[in-house]
Amino acid sequence: MEITGSPPQLAFLPVSDRAGPGDDDWHTGDWDGSDARLLVGPDGGTVTLPQGDYRVYVSVDPPGPENIVRLSGYLSVQ
């Protein structure tokens, strides 16, 4: 399945937030080869996050009816 034709969407939720991403949590990233990326930081970037620990979700919407959402990992902003 070709997924790099659609931009990835990324969501960053505090680890204490167990509800999962909502519609307003998603930010459009881009591809670096087969890796999704988005500039994140405490003092600027595409997404500015306060210090803390976050769960990172990635959503990809390839052609067809599927929309793939996965917990990708964890991010610590210091």
C-alpha positions in Angstrom: 0.0 0.0 0.0 1.4 3.4 -1.0 1.1 5.8 1.9 3.6 8.6 1.0 1.1 10.2 -1.4 -0.9 11.6 1.4 0.6 13.8 4.1 0.8 12.2 7.6 -1.2 13.7 10.5 0.4 13.7 13.9 -1.1 14.3 17.3 0.7 14.9 20.6 -1.3 14.2 23.8 -0.1 14.4 27.4 0.5 10.9 28.8 -2.2 11.6 31.4 -4.8 12.1 28.6 -6.1 8.6 28.0 -9.0 9.6 25.7 -7.0 9.5 22.4 -6.8 12.2 19.8 -9.8 14.3 18.8 -10.3 16.1 15.5 -8.6 19.3 16.7 -5.5 17.5 18.0 -4.1 16.6 14.5 -1.3 18.5 12.8 -0.1 18.0 9.2 3.4 16.8 8.8 5.4 15.6 5.8 7.5 12.6 4.7 11.2 12.2 5.0 11.5 9.0 2.9 9.1 6.6 4.7 9.3 8.5 8.1 6.6 11.0 9.1 8.0 14.2 10.6 6.9 17.5 12.1 9.0 20.2 13.9 8.0 20.3 17.6 9.5 22.4 20.3 8.9 24.4 23.5 9.9 27.7 21.8 8.6 27.4 18.3 8.1 25.0 15.4 5.0 23.8 13.6 3.7 22.7 17.1 4.7 24.3 20.3 4.4 22.1 23.4 5.0 23.0 27.0 7.5 20.9 28.9 6.1 17.5 29.6 5.7 13.9 28.4 3.5 13.1 25.4 2.1 10.2 23.5 2.6 10.6 19.7 0.0 9.4 17.3 0.3 9.1 13.5 -2.6 9.0 11.1 -2.3 8.2 7.4 -5.2 8.3 5.0 -4.1 6.4 1.8 -6.4 6.1 -1.2 -9.4 4.0 -0.5 -11.7 3.7 2.6 -8.9 3.1 5.2 -7.6 5.6 7.7 -4.7 4.2 9.6 -4.1 5.6 13.2 -1.3 4.3 15.3 0.4 5.2 18.6 3.9 5.9 17.3 5.8 6.4 20.5 6.5 8.9 23.3 8.1 12.4 23.3 9.6 14.3 26.2 9.8 18.0 25.8 12.3 19.6 28.2 
